[in-house]
Amino acid sequence: MDLLEKIRRFESMHIVFWLIKDSCWVLELKWMGLIMILPTVSLAIFLVYKTLKTNDFYINTAIFFWISANSYWMLMEFFNDDRYKSFAIIPFALGIIFVALFYVKTSQKREVQS
């Protein structure tokens, strides 16, 4: 099994954890949602690390920031009366920056190949 196949397997597992975490949020299962942050964020970090030298690094970093913002927002709603959830805009904005970098890098790669 090559690296790309291994990464795809982890991405699929990552999505499952993310969906469980968000389902816990919707169902207001506070402690289960809190627990699900750990495997979700851990896999996001793992995927960033494994794709360091590829263009996928940028999109995986964007996903990491998105999940971080999403997790922070969930925690603020669960445990802090929503007062500080607007700070989630910081990792959301960082995620947007990394998505933009991903598209810049991939378009540059296509131009070089042409």
Long-range contacts (C-beta under 8 A, 24 or more apart in sequence): 3-50, 6-50, 7-47, 7-50, 7-51, 7-56, 10-43, 10-46, 10-47, 10-50, 11-47, 13-43, 14-40, 14-43, 14-44, 14-47, 17-43, 18-67, 21-70, 21-71, 21-74, 22-70, 22-74, 25-74, 25-77, 25-78, 28-78, 30-78, 30-79, 33-74, 33-78, 34-75, 34-78, 37-71, 37-74, 37-75, 40-67, 40-71, 41-67, 41-68, 41-71, 44-68, 55-102, 55-105, 55-106, 55-109, 58-98, 58-99, 58-101, 58-102, 58-105, 59-98, 59-99, 59-102, 61-95, 61-98, 62-94, 62-95, 62-96, 62-97, 62-98, 62-99, 62-102, 63-95, 64-95, 65-91, 65-92, 65-94, 65-95, 65-98, 66-91, 66-92, 66-95, 69-95
